[in-house]
Amino acid sequence: MPRLHAFLGSEFIASGASTEFGGFIRKITESKSKAEEHSHVQHELKLLAAKMSHPDVSSAKMKDYLICLVHCAMLGYSVEFGVIYAIMTTQSGETLGQRRTGYLACALFLEHDPSLGIMLINTLQRDLKSQQYLDRCAALNAIGYLQLPEMEDNLLQATVACLAYPKQIVRKKALLALLCFYQRSPQLLSQIDGYLKEALEDKDPSVVFAALSVWKVILKNRASEYTDVLPTFYRIFRQILENRLHRSFIYHGVLAPWAQIHLLDIIQSYYKANAGSIEEINAIVMNCLSNAERRVDAAYAIILSCTRVLGTTERNNEIQQLSRVIDRFLEAGNHNMKYLGLLCLEALDKSVWTQEWLNGGVVANNLLVGVEDDTLVFKSLDILNAIANQDSLQRIQNKIKNALETQAPKHIRERIAYWYLDAIYLHCEVSPWYISTKIDILAATQTDLDTAVVESHCKAIKKAMETDTEPFSILEHGVHSLFGIIKRSPSTPLALCLVQLACEMIGEYAYADHSFNDITAMKHMQKWIGFIKDDVLQIIGLQAIKQCIKRSKTWLPGLESILNECRVSPILEKQELALDLLGFIEDDTFKRSVEEVYPTSSQPTIKISANPNRPSLSRFEDPEIRGTASNLTDIKYQQSALPQKTAQAVKPRKQVQPQAQLKSQSAKGFESSFDRIPKRDKTHSSTLSSFVPAAGYQQFPLQIKENSMIASLLALELADDDDTDANEEEEKDRYDDYNYEEEKETKGKNSISTEEFGAAWVEYEFEEKRDIDCGLSKEGQFEGLCEELDLEKVELIGNELIASDGLGGPVLVHVAMEPKGIVQITARAPSALDLSLFMRRYIGQNSIT
């Protein structure tokens, strides 16, 4: 029963095939291997050879057998024994379908053995003279596929006679058959060109359009020989442009678009042969361009053909109109439109390009926008390669770098990087820009490029820097760019040989760049060699650190642990370097730097500014308090010595709690509100080490007057939670008292490592999430968001960013980019008030909702 349902399926019934053929197809499709398929096909061919050799096989059965043979031939198997049966089917087929199947099989099988084709000539002659137009169509189709040497002498006149047949379908197929005769034997053109000219005057427009496709091929190399036909083409073109055709020829709002394309190709052939009037050609092409400019779909192909015709003209009017059309395509949001604009741009001669196109910025912008579309990228690179020079390569440098930093597929980023590196090598002289750009491109590609290629470029960079002469600008720019490499996080995927080059050149020539010193260079190199356990990198890094120590007479904490590990290495060179550097550490000539391996600035001082909207009764009248407790750090360490009468001096709004409870709450409240830098915990001693107060900070008791600033702040903190409006005003006053302009000056000084971030993230209990539509693009790479929200970036991984509060607070932030520009921000803090203050500042100050 299931088999019956399978055979009676709609697809099987519509095919008209036999059940035997259906079973064969099913076996082929269900084959698990090539060997199994080969077994099924060979078995079927043996059966077919036996069945087709029977003398009483019907025409219907023979048609099914031929279809099965065609399928086997498509799979690549030899079916030579079926050629004779295909020829017999064309002669003895009872129906048109059977004879057409025979012609199809002959076209496939005779391609390998045309010796039997002579047997088809009589059959073709018979069908070309048949009164049934479908028989004539079948024979004319076969002429297009069969390549038999006897056809020219025996079938040409019969084919020409079909041009007078009443049915327009026969006349069109006869024209295409004549084209096949011409392509096989060009010397026949003199015998058929008269008939082709008459076809251009045919009463049926579809026959005229078929003749255009034939003339397009002929005039490609013979335009100068047929200048007398050019007025006829003009007349046909104007007939189309003036809408003097039936509406049935309209396709997507464009009248006979394929005929217009054929005519434009014909005119282009005359244009290249300098035949006809150039002014008349330009006029009719511009008329066609104006009509197509306002339409879509098929009109785009017409615009491309017009661009190819006008591509070599130097007339300003035509070029200006054409440039407006091309710019519209290049600036479109659709990738297909951008690709069409690039094709039009490629078709234009470079001498008529606008300066904006020659600069390469427009094409590079298309590359950047469609960086994930390999077709658009490869076409953009082809055009950029045609206009590449030092000026254009410098202009598109940033766009190329941004494209390499996107999440495009690896093969696209590889293609872009290889092209740009080769282009600057061919078109640019060795200069500071050349060295810096090459380093930036190698860094942007991360680990995409082949290691051998990166090594060759690193050798070239090293040679250029070492052979630089005064004023040593190449050396300076190279060292500066290489320092940017080692400043990155060690978890950043980079080519290892590039990091090795950076350590080697910075160790040798760090003095060439005044933007950093040896201590800073050592800090970053220690970070890399401690994270990446590569023997070559560690040897080069230790050699570079040795040079820096000799120059600075200083070594950094953390180096000793690395040296102790390298001292027991099985590599002799690493052991010797470790012992030498340990000798420097023990030598009193070299001092230990007070800076940590991962230095972070001490706790920032945040001054308190008076609220301009404060009540008339000033809380900042006491000059002693104003001068003594002028920042949040002072408040943090002075609040523990407050007298007990402080809480009593403030009149409560509802109820005064017991004295001891007030003291504990005040300490707890102030620590959560203004102690934005959490203290170390014994179990998490490494968490946020940069937020610990300076070691030399002294705590001392301070007498606070009742009407002082501290007393006022205590009163605000101790207010009853039931009074909602008052509490919101109190928190707003405390929020407004922060001087964020001065806090921004300290931004970037409180960076933490990824490990410290992770430990603190697990420890913090309070969390809040927000989804924001801020239109952030991938090209921004979160820099704009960090600037907007005053964040200090810790690490960027793909579409996710972890950061800390850039103003010194204990808030940690995780940012994730979601589709359509939506950004999800998750913030964590040790207390609810710290989290509230951060979210208030981020909403109010940055105006993001």
C-alpha positions in Angstrom: 0.0 0.0 0.0 2.7 2.6 0.8 4.3 1.7 -2.6 1.0 2.4 -4.3 0.7 5.8 -2.6 4.3 6.6 -3.7 3.6 5.7 -7.4 0.3 7.6 -7.3 1.9 10.8 -5.9 1.2 14.1 -7.7 4.8 14.5 -8.9 4.8 11.0 -10.4 1.5 11.4 -12.2 2.5 14.8 -13.6 5.7 13.5 -15.0 4.0 10.9 -17.2 6.9 8.5 -16.6 6.5 4.7 -16.2 6.7 2.9 -12.9 9.9 1.2 -14.0 11.6 4.6 -14.5 10.2 5.8 -11.2 11.7 2.8 -9.4 15.1 3.4 -11.0 15.1 7.1 -10.0 14.3 6.1 -6.4 17.2 3.6 -6.3 19.6 6.3 -7.5 18.4 8.9 -5.0 18.5 6.4 -2.1 22.1 5.2 -2.9 24.4 5.6 0.0 27.6 5.6 -2.0 29.0 6.1 -5.5 29.7 2.3 -5.7 26.0 1.5 -5.0 24.9 4.1 -7.6 27.3 2.6 -10.1 25.9 -0.9 -9.5 22.3 0.3 -10.0 23.1 2.2 -13.2 25.0 -0.6 -14.8 22.2 -3.1 -14.0 19.7 -0.7 -15.5 21.8 -0.2 -18.7 22.0 -4.0 -19.2 18.2 -4.2 -18.8 17.7 -1.3 -21.3 20.0 -2.8 -23.9 18.0 -6.1 -23.7 14.6 -4.4 -23.9 15.5 -2.0 -26.7 16.8 -4.7 -28.9 13.4 -6.4 -29.1 11.8 -6.0 -32.5 8.3 -5.3 -31.3 9.0 -2.4 -28.9 6.3 0.3 -29.1 7.2 4.0 -29.7 5.8 4.8 -26.2 8.1 2.3 -24.6 11.0 3.4 -26.6 10.4 7.0 -25.4 10.6 5.8 -21.8 13.8 3.9 -22.4 15.4 6.9 -24.1 14.5 9.1 -21.1 16.2 6.6 -18.8 19.2 6.6 -21.0 19.3 10.4 -20.9 19.3 10.3 -17.2 22.2 7.8 -17.1 24.1 10.0 -19.6 23.6 13.0 -17.2 25.2 10.9 -14.4 28.3 10.5 -16.6 27.8 6.9 -17.9 28.4 5.8 -21.4 25.2 5.1 -23.4 26.6 4.7 -26.9 24.4 1.8 -27.7 21.4 4.0 -27.5 22.3 6.4 -30.4 20.8 4.3 -33.1 17.5 3.9 -31.1 17.4 7.7 -30.7 17.7 8.3 -34.4 15.1 5.6 -35.1 12.7 7.4 -32.7 13.0 10.7 -34.6 12.0 8.8 -37.8 9.3 6.5 -36.5 7.9 8.3 -33.5 4.1 8.3 -33.7 3.6 11.5 -31.7 5.4 14.9 -31.6 6.5 14.2 -28.1 8.2 11.0 -29.0 10.0 12.6 -32.0 11.1 15.5 -29.8 12.5 13.0 -27.2 14.4 11.4 -30.1 15.9 14.8 -31.2 16.9 15.5 -27.6 18.6 12.2 -27.2 20.4 12.6 -30.5 21.7 16.1 -29.4 23.2 14.5 -26.3 24.5 11.2 -27.7 25.8 12.4 -31.0 28.0 14.9 -29.3 30.6 12.2 -28.7 30.1 10.3 -32.0 28.8 12.4 -34.9 29.5 9.7 -37.5 25.9 8.5 -37.3 24.5 12.0 -37.8 24.1 11.5 -41.6 21.1 9.3 -40.8 19.3 12.4 -39.3 19.6 14.6 -42.4 16.6 13.1 -44.2 14.5 13.3 -41.1 15.4 17.0 -40.5 14.6 17.8 -44.2 11.2 16.1 -43.8 10.3 18.0 -40.7 11.5 21.3 -42.0 9.0 20.9 -44.9 6.2 19.6 -42.7 2.9 21.5 -42.7 2.7 21.1 -38.9 4.5 24.1 -37.4 5.4 22.1 -34.3 7.4 19.7 -36.4 9.2 22.6 -38.0 10.0 24.0 -34.5 11.3 20.6 -33.3 13.7 20.4 -36.4 14.9 24.0 -36.0 15.6 23.4 -32.3 17.6 20.3 -33.2 19.7 22.3 -35.7 20.7 24.6 -32.9 22.1 21.7 -30.9 23.5 19.3 -33.5 26.9 20.0 -35.1 27.0 17.9 -38.2 29.2 18.8 -41.2 26.5 17.7 -43.7 23.9 20.2 -42.3 25.2 23.3 -44.2 24.7 21.9 -47.7 21.5 20.0 -47.0 19.6 22.1 -44.5 20.5 25.8 -45.1 17.9 26.5 -47.8 15.2 24.7 -46.0 15.9 26.8 -42.9 15.8 30.0 -45.0 12.4 28.9 -46.4 11.0 28.8 -42.9 11.4 32.6 -42.7 8.3 32.9 -44.9 6.2 30.6 -42.8 3.0 32.3 -41.5 3.6 31.4 -37.8 5.8 33.9 -36.1 7.3 31.3 -33.7 8.7 29.4 -36.7 10.2 32.6 -38.2 11.9 33.4 -34.8 13.3 29.9 -34.5 14.5 30.0 -38.1 16.5 33.2 -37.4 18.2 31.6 -34.4 19.0 28.5 -36.6 20.6 30.9 -39.1 22.7 32.4 -36.3 23.9 28.9 -35.4 24.9 28.3 -39.1 26.8 31.6 -39.0 28.6 30.8 -35.8 29.8 27.5 -37.2 30.7 28.8 -40.6 31.1 32.6 -40.8 31.6 32.4 -44.5 27.9 31.8 -44.9 27.1 35.4 -43.9 27.0 36.6 -47.5 24.3 34.1 -48.2 22.0 34.9 -45.3 22.6 38.7 -44.5 19.9 39.7 -47.0 17.3 37.5 -45.2 18.4 39.0 -41.8 17.9 42.5 -43.1 14.4 41.6 -44.3 13.7 40.2 -40.8 14.2 43.7 -39.4 11.2 44.8 -41.4 9.0 42.0 -40.3 5.4 42.9 -39.4 5.6 41.1 -36.0 7.7 43.0 -33.4 8.8 39.7 -31.7 10.4 38.6 -35.0 12.2 41.9 -35.2 13.5 41.5 -31.7 14.7 38.0 -32.5 16.6 39.5 -35.5 18.2 42.1 -33.2 19.8 39.3 -31.1 21.2 37.9 -34.3 22.6 41.2 -35.6 24.1 42.0 -32.2 26.4 38.9 -32.6 27.2 39.7 -36.2 28.0 43.4 -35.7 30.3 42.8 -32.7 33.2 42.5 -35.1 31.7 43.6 -38.4 30.0 47.0 -37.6 31.9 48.9 -40.2 30.6 46.6 -43.0 26.9 47.2 -42.3 26.6 51.0 -41.7 23.6 50.9 -44.1 21.6 49.1 -41.5 22.2 51.7 -38.7 19.2 53.9 -39.7 16.9 50.8 -39.4 18.2 50.3 -35.8 17.5 54.0 -35.0 14.0 53.7 -36.3 13.3 50.6 -34.2 14.8 52.2 -31.2 12.7 55.4 -31.5 9.6 53.3 -32.0 10.2 51.7 -28.6 11.1 54.9 -26.8 8.0 56.6 -28.2 5.8 53.8 -26.9 4.6 52.8 -30.4 4.3 49.1 -29.5 1.5 47.0 -28.0 1.2 46.9 -24.2 1.9 43.2 -24.2 5.6 44.0 -24.6 5.7 45.9 -21.3 7.8 44.2 -18.6 7.7 45.7 -15.1 6.8 49.1 -16.5 9.5 49.1 -19.2 8.6 48.6 -22.9 10.6 45.8 -24.5 13.6 46.0 -22.2 15.6 43.2 -23.8 15.2 44.7 -27.2 16.5 48.0 -25.9 19.5 46.2 -24.4 20.2 44.5 -27.8 19.9 47.9 -29.5 22.3 49.5 -27.1 24.8 46.7 -27.6 24.5 47.2 -31.4 24.9 51.0 -31.1 28.0 50.4 -28.9 29.5 48.3 -31.6 29.0 51.1 -34.1 30.3 53.6 -31.5 33.6 51.6 -31.2 33.9 51.3 -34.9 33.5 55.1 -35.4 30.5 54.4 -37.7 27.6 56.8 -37.8 27.1 60.2 -36.2 28.5 60.5 -32.7 26.0 63.2 -31.9 23.0 61.1 -33.0 24.3 58.1 -31.0 24.6 60.2 -27.9 21.2 61.8 -28.3 19.4 58.5 -28.7 21.3 56.9 -25.8 20.6 59.9 -23.5 16.9 59.7 -24.4 17.0 56.0 -23.4 18.8 56.8 -20.2 16.2 59.5 -19.3 13.4 57.1 -19.8 15.0 54.3 -17.8 16.1 56.5 -14.9 12.6 56.8 -13.6 11.9 53.1 -13.7 13.0 50.0 -11.8 13.9 46.3 -12.2 14.6 45.8 -16.0 15.4 49.5 -16.3 18.5 48.9 -14.3 20.0 46.7 -17.0 19.2 49.4 -19.6 21.0 52.0 -17.4 24.1 49.7 -17.3 24.0 49.3 -21.1 23.7 53.1 -21.5 26.7 53.5 -19.2 28.8 51.1 -21.3 27.9 53.1 -24.5 28.7 56.5 -23.0 31.7 55.2 -21.0 34.3 56.7 -23.4 32.6 60.0 -24.2 34.0 63.3 -23.0 30.9 65.4 -23.3 30.2 67.0 -19.9 26.4 67.1 -20.1 26.1 63.3 -20.6 28.7 62.6 -17.9 27.1 64.8 -15.3 23.7 63.2 -15.8 25.3 59.7 -15.8 27.2 60.5 -12.6 24.0 61.5 -10.8 22.5 58.1 -11.7 25.6 56.2 -10.6 25.8 58.1 -7.3 22.2 57.2 -6.6 23.1 53.6 -6.9 26.3 53.8 -4.9 24.5 55.5 -2.0 21.5 53.1 -2.0 20.9 50.9 1.0 20.3 47.8 -1.0 23.4 45.8 -1.8 22.1 44.9 -5.3 21.9 48.6 -6.1 25.4 49.2 -4.8 26.7 46.4 -7.0 24.9 47.9 -10.0 26.6 51.2 -9.2 30.0 49.5 -9.1 29.3 47.9 -12.4 28.4 51.2 -14.0 31.5 52.8 -12.4 33.7 50.0 -13.8 32.2 50.5 -17.3 33.2 54.1 -17.4 36.6 55.2 -18.6 38.8 56.5 -15.8 39.3 59.7 -17.7 35.7 60.8 -17.1 35.5 59.8 -13.4 34.8 62.5 -10.9 37.4 63.4 -8.3 35.3 61.9 -5.6 35.4 58.5 -7.4 39.1 58.7 -8.1 39.8 59.3 -4.4 38.4 55.9 -3.7 36.3 57.0 -0.7 33.0 56.1 -2.3 34.1 52.7 -3.4 35.7 52.0 0.0 32.5 53.0 1.8 30.6 50.4 -0.3 33.2 47.9 0.8 32.8 48.7 4.4 29.0 48.8 4.4 28.8 45.5 2.5 31.7 43.8 4.2 29.8 40.6 4.7 28.8 40.4 1.1 31.7 38.8 -0.8 30.4 39.7 -4.2 30.2 43.4 -3.3 33.6 43.3 -1.5 35.4 41.6 -4.4 34.0 44.0 -7.0 35.0 47.0 -4.8 38.5 45.6 -4.5 38.7 45.2 -8.3 37.8 48.9 -8.8 40.1 50.1 -6.0 42.9 48.2 -7.6 42.4 50.0 -10.9 42.7 53.4 -9.2 45.2 52.6 -6.5 47.9 55.1 -5.8 49.5 56.5 -2.7 47.0 59.3 -2.2 43.9 57.1 -2.6 45.4 54.3 -0.4 46.0 56.9 2.4 42.5 58.2 2.1 40.8 54.8 2.4 43.1 53.5 5.2 40.6 54.0 8.0 37.8 52.3 6.1 40.0 49.3 5.3 41.0 49.0 8.9 37.4 49.3 10.1 36.4 46.6 7.6 39.1 44.3 9.0 37.8 44.8 12.6 34.2 43.8 11.8 32.7 40.4 12.2 32.9 39.6 8.5 33.8 36.1 7.4 37.4 35.2 7.6 37.9 34.7 3.8 36.6 38.2 3.2 38.9 39.8 5.8 41.8 37.8 4.4 41.1 39.1 0.8 40.9 42.7 2.0 44.1 42.5 4.0 46.1 40.8 1.3 45.0 43.3 -1.3 45.7 46.4 0.8 49.2 45.1 1.9 50.1 44.3 -1.7 48.7 47.7 -2.9 50.8 49.8 -0.5 53.8 47.7 -1.3 53.4 48.4 -5.1 52.3 52.0 -5.0 53.8 53.5 -1.8 57.3 54.4 -0.8 58.7 53.4 2.5 57.8 56.2 4.9 56.5 56.7 8.4 53.0 56.3 7.2 53.9 53.2 5.3 55.4 51.4 8.3 52.6 52.5 10.7 49.9 51.5 8.3 51.4 48.1 7.7 51.6 47.5 11.5 48.0 48.6 12.0 46.7 46.3 9.2 48.6 43.3 10.5 47.2 44.0 14.0 43.7 44.4 12.7 43.7 41.1 10.9 44.5 39.4 14.2 45.3 35.8 13.3 43.6 35.6 9.9 46.6 35.8 7.7 49.0 33.0 6.9 51.9 32.9 9.4 54.6 33.0 6.6 53.0 36.1 5.1 53.0 37.9 8.5 56.6 36.9 9.1 57.7 38.3 5.8 56.0 41.6 6.5 57.5 41.8 10.0 61.0 41.2 8.5 60.4 44.1 6.1 59.2 46.4 8.9 62.2 45.5 11.0 64.6 46.2 8.2 63.0 49.5 7.4 63.3 50.6 11.1 66.8 49.4 11.6 68.1 51.1 8.4 66.3 54.4 9.1 68.5 57.5 9.1 68.0 61.0 10.6 65.7 62.4 11.6 64.6 58.8 12.4 60.9 59.5 11.7 60.3 55.9 10.4 61.8 54.5 13.6 59.8 56.8 15.8 56.5 56.0 14.1 57.3 52.3 14.0 58.0 52.1 17.7 54.9 54.1 18.5 52.7 51.7 16.4 54.4 48.7 17.9 53.8 50.0 21.4 50.1 50.1 20.6 50.4 46.4 19.9 51.8 45.5 23.4 49.4 47.9 25.1 46.5 45.6 24.1 45.2 42.9 26.4 47.2 39.6 26.1 43.9 37.8 25.5 43.6 39.7 22.2 44.2 37.3 19.3 47.3 38.6 17.5 49.9 37.0 15.3 52.7 35.8 17.6 55.5 37.0 15.3 54.0 40.5 15.4 54.1 40.6 19.2 57.7 39.3 19.1 58.6 42.1 16.7 57.0 44.6 19.0 58.9 43.4 22.1 62.2 43.3 20.2 62.0 46.7 18.6 60.7 48.4 21.7 63.4 46.9 23.9 66.0 48.1 21.4 64.6 51.5 20.4 62.1 52.5 23.1 63.9 55.9 23.4 62.9 56.8 19.9 59.3 57.5 21.0 58.7 60.0 23.8 55.1 59.1 24.4 56.1 56.3 26.9 59.1 55.4 29.0 61.0 52.2 29.7 59.0 51.5 32.8 55.7 51.6 30.9 57.2 49.4 28.2 58.4 46.8 30.7 55.0 46.7 32.4 53.3 45.7 29.2 56.0 43.3 28.1 55.8 41.5 31.4 52.1 41.3 31.0 52.5 39.5 27.6 55.3 37.1 28.5 53.5 36.2 31.7 50.3 35.4 29.9 51.5 33.7 26.7 53.8 30.8 27.5 55.7 30.8 24.3 59.5 30.2 24.5 60.5 32.5 21.7 58.3 35.3 22.9 59.6 34.9 26.4 63.2 35.0 25.3 62.7 38.1 23.1 60.6 39.7 25.9 63.2 39.1 28.6 65.9 40.5 26.3 63.8 43.6 25.7 63.2 44.0 29.4 66.9 43.6 30.1 67.6 46.6 27.7 64.9 48.7 29.4 66.3 47.9 32.9 69.8 48.9 31.8 68.5 52.3 30.5 66.1 53.1 33.3 68.1 51.4 36.2 64.7 50.2 37.5 62.8 46.9 37.6 59.2 46.2 38.2 57.5 44.0 40.8 56.2 40.8 39.3 59.4 40.3 37.2 60.9 38.1 39.9 58.2 35.5 39.7 58.5 35.3 35.9 62.3 34.9 36.2 62.0 32.2 38.8 59.8 30.3 36.4 62.1 30.8 33.5 65.2 29.8 35.6 64.0 26.2 35.6 63.2 26.1 31.9 64.9 23.4 29.9 65.9 26.0 27.3 69.4 27.2 28.1 69.0 30.7 26.7 66.0 31.4 28.8 67.9 30.2 31.9 70.8 32.5 31.2 68.5 35.5 30.7 66.6 34.7 33.9 69.8 34.5 35.9 71.2 37.7 34.4 68.0 39.6 35.3 67.9 38.1 38.8 71.4 39.5 39.2 70.0 43.0 38.3 67.3 42.6 40.9 69.9 41.7 43.6 72.1 44.6 42.5 71.5 47.8 44.5 72.3 49.8 41.4 68.9 48.9 40.0 66.0 50.1 42.0 62.6 48.5 42.4 59.9 50.7 41.0 57.1 51.7 43.4 54.7 51.0 40.5 53.0 47.7 40.4 53.1 45.4 37.5 49.5 46.4 36.7 49.6 49.9 38.1 46.4 51.8 38.8 46.2 55.2 40.1 45.3 55.9 43.7 41.8 56.7 44.8 40.6 59.8 43.1 39.6 62.8 45.1 36.1 63.9 44.3 35.4 67.4 45.5 31.9 68.4 46.7 30.4 71.4 45.1 27.5 73.2 46.6 24.0 72.6 45.2 22.9 75.8 43.5 19.3 74.9 44.3 20.0 74.4 48.0 17.6 75.9 50.7 18.2 79.5 51.8 19.6 78.2 55.2 23.0 77.2 54.0 24.5 74.0 55.2 28.0 75.0 54.2 28.4 78.1 56.4 31.1 76.7 58.7 34.5 77.7 57.1 36.3 75.2 59.3 34.3 72.3 57.9 34.5 73.7 54.4 38.3 73.7 54.5 38.8 70.5 56.3 36.2 68.0 54.8 36.4 69.1 51.2 36.2 65.8 49.5 34.5 62.4 49.7 37.7 60.7 50.8 37.8 62.9 53.9 34.2 62.1 54.7 34.8 58.4 54.4 37.5 58.4 57.0 36.1 61.1 59.3 32.6 59.9 59.7 33.5 57.2 62.2 34.6 59.9 64.7 31.3 61.8 64.6 30.0 62.9 68.1 26.7 61.4 69.2 24.9 64.7 69.3 25.2 65.0 65.5 22.1 62.9 64.9 20.2 64.7 67.7 21.0 68.1 66.3 18.9 67.4 63.2 15.2 67.7 63.6 13.6 64.4 62.5 10.7 64.5 60.1 8.8 61.7 61.8 10.6 59.9 64.5 14.0 59.9 66.0 15.5 56.4 66.5 17.7 55.4 69.4 21.2 57.0 69.6 23.2 53.8 69.1 21.1 52.7 66.2 21.5 56.1 64.5 25.2 55.8 64.8 25.4 52.4 63.2 23.0 53.4 60.5 24.9 56.6 59.7 28.1 54.7 59.3 26.5 52.1 57.1 24.6 54.7 55.1 27.6 56.9 54.4 29.7 53.9 53.5 27.1 52.8 50.9 26.5 56.4 49.6 29.9 58.0 49.3 32.4 55.2 49.8 32.3 54.5 46.1 35.5 52.5 46.4 35.0 49.2 48.2 37.4 48.0 50.9 39.4 44.7 50.4 37.8 41.6 51.7 40.0 38.9 53.2 38.6 36.3 51.0 38.8 38.5 47.9 42.1 40.3 48.4 42.8 40.6 44.7 39.4 42.2 43.9 39.6 45.8 42.6 43.0 46.4 44.2 43.2 49.7 42.5 40.3 51.0 44.6 42.1 50.7 47.9 43.0 54.0 49.6 46.5 55.3 49.4 48.8 53.7 51.9 49.9 56.9 53.5 46.5 58.1 54.2 46.0 59.0 57.9 42.7 58.8 59.7 42.1 61.3 62.5 39.1 62.4 64.5 37.4 65.6 63.6 34.8 67.6 65.6 31.8 68.4 63.5 29.4 71.2 64.3 25.7 70.6 64.3 25.1 72.9 61.4 28.0 71.6 59.3 28.1 69.9 56.0 28.6 66.5 57.5 25.7 66.9 59.9 23.5 67.9 57.0 24.5 64.9 55.0 23.8 62.7 58.0 20.4 64.2 58.3 19.7 63.4 54.7 20.9 59.9 55.1 18.9 59.2 58.3 15.5 60.4 56.9 12.6 58.1 57.3 12.0 55.9 54.2 8.2 56.4 54.4 8.5 60.0 53.2 9.0 59.1 49.5 9.0 62.6 48.0 11.4 63.9 50.6 13.8 61.0 50.1 13.8 61.6 46.4 14.7 65.3 46.9 17.4 64.3 49.4 19.0 61.8 47.0 18.8 64.4 44.2 20.7 67.0 46.3 23.4 64.5 47.1 23.6 63.5 43.5 23.8 67.1 42.3 26.6 67.9 44.8 29.0 65.7 42.7 31.3 67.7 40.5 31.3 65.3 37.5 33.4 67.7 35.3 36.3 67.3 37.7 35.6 63.6 38.0 35.9 63.2 34.2 39.5 64.4 34.5 40.3 61.3 36.5 38.7 59.0 34.0 41.0 56.2 32.8 43.1 56.2 36.0 41.1 53.4 37.7 41.4 50.6 35.2 41.2 47.0 36.5 42.2 43.7 35.0 39.8 41.1 33.6 40.6 38.8 36.6 39.8 41.5 39.1 36.6 42.3 37.2 35.4 38.7 37.3 36.1 38.3 41.0 34.2 41.5 41.9 31.3 40.7 39.5 30.7 37.4 41.5 31.0 39.2 44.8 28.6 42.1 44.1 25.0 41.4 45.0 23.0 44.3 43.5 22.2 44.2 39.7 20.1 46.2 37.3 19.6 45.8 33.5 18.5 48.3 30.9 17.8 47.9 27.1 18.8 51.0 25.1 18.2 51.9 21.5 21.2 54.1 20.9 21.9 53.3 17.3 25.3 51.9 18.0 27.0 50.3 14.9 29.5 47.6 14.7 32.0 50.1 13.3 31.9 52.1 16.5 33.3 49.1 18.5 31.7 50.5 21.7 34.1 53.5 21.9 31.2 55.9 21.6 29.2 54.2 24.3 32.2 54.2 26.7 32.6 57.9 26.1 28.9 58.7 26.5 28.6 56.7 29.8 32.0 57.6 31.3 33.1 53.9 31.3 36.6 52.6 31.5 36.9 49.6 29.1 38.3 46.5 30.7 38.1 44.1 27.7 36.1 43.8 24.5 35.2 40.3 23.3 33.2 40.1 20.1 29.9 42.0 20.6 30.3 42.2 24.4 32.1 44.7 26.5 33.1 44.7 30.2 33.9 48.0 31.8 34.2 49.8 35.2 32.9 53.1 36.2 35.3 55.6 34.7 34.6 58.1 37.5 36.1 55.9 40.2 32.9 54.3 41.5 32.7 50.6 42.5 30.1 49.9 39.7 30.9 47.2 37.1 29.2 47.2 33.7 28.5 44.5 31.1 27.4 45.7 27.7 26.0 43.4 25.0 25.1 44.5 21.5 21.8 42.9 20.2 20.3 43.1 16.7 18.9 46.4 15.3 21.1 48.6 17.4 19.7 47.5 20.8 22.3 47.5 23.6 21.7 45.7 26.8 23.5 47.2 29.8 23.9 45.2 33.1 25.4 47.0 36.1 26.4 45.5 39.4 27.5 47.3 42.6 28.2 46.3 46.2 25.2 48.4 47.5 21.9 49.5 46.2 22.7 53.2 46.6 25.9 52.9 44.6 23.9 51.3 41.8 21.2 53.9 42.0 23.7 56.8 41.8 25.3 55.3 38.8 22.0 54.7 36.9 20.8 58.2 37.8 23.9 59.8 36.5 23.8 57.6 33.4 20.2 58.5 32.7 20.3 62.2 33.6 23.7 63.2 32.4 23.7 61.3 29.2 20.0 61.7 28.4 19.5 58.0 27.5 16.1 56.5 28.3 
